[in-house]
């Protein structure tokens, strides 16, 4: 029998306990032995829980119990979770996590520590919740040179944008609705400012390109600047506004990684990803384009990926081949400064002035537009700096990259 300890009995941790309990027979059949929760660590009391007798408050109980071979870390954050993960790995226990912040910021050292100790550190649930993406990227697509990874990596912001597009809700109202539905946190900053998507694209870039991509080097823009006017102009051009995390291999081997809103053509598969759903689009030099789609958050979808990692380790007896990547380098990551795209631009001023200054631009219309506002999409691809130079002296209200 494989004994597991769960750290943190929040949404994901309680989902892991539920899946391990409800699917215990099929899990045992697949692994070849049963997988049982021996401890759940949480500072709170859960007297009514069916796991009543298994709750502990002191991590050293788990750390010092040789029977526990797998620790599931669902605490979140990069402080306590880092300490417990290091201690568990040093104690010779494999660790499974859904913690994107920890993997993005400390994944390299933790995967190396796991390798050194001959145990596993797995994190399928850290990107895209229940969507299988870490294994497909590292195993099924291993024969490719990956050219690009691009995705809708945050469900909360995708929900907000979907409600702005479909129901015409202003950003603040759509955010409030997301909070009422339990998608957005009371402090929604990590989602709406793009930090959550940044952590996820860094993990995907680490794996796709084999070198550590530091989240602090990745330019990150959220959706707080998106207005209904932008949504309407985009609609008039047959496009939707989506928050994308992108990591694109450059010819010289550097990685252009960033998070920003984009105008996406309605014919692109990513444009059809609505509500809280996530999608990851991968371009490989042999396979071409592949897309992974599903629920990027939530109790049971995330637990689905966590428990699959637990089963993978249990099946291999802890001898699963390690997932890790190489050192990073500040010169590895280039921001968006060299990335050439067409751009959507909205200015305060007349359409003629916009055309005169930018040159080749497809002007856009929307109902309710005032004469002192103009918007368009550049006909030519250019860098953001080149466009900003053309717009010198104009009051720019919005500037959004168009996905190629
Ligand atoms: N808050 C995240 C989202 C879920 O909305 O996608 C966990 O990363």
Boltz pocket constraint, residues with backbone or C-beta under 6 A from the ligand:
constraints:
  - pocket:
      binder: B
      contacts: [[A, 100], [A, 126], [A, 153], [A, 154], [A, 155], [A, 156], [A, 157], [A, 183], [A, 191], [A, 196], [A, 276], [A, 296], [A, 297], [A, 298]]
      max_distance: 6.0
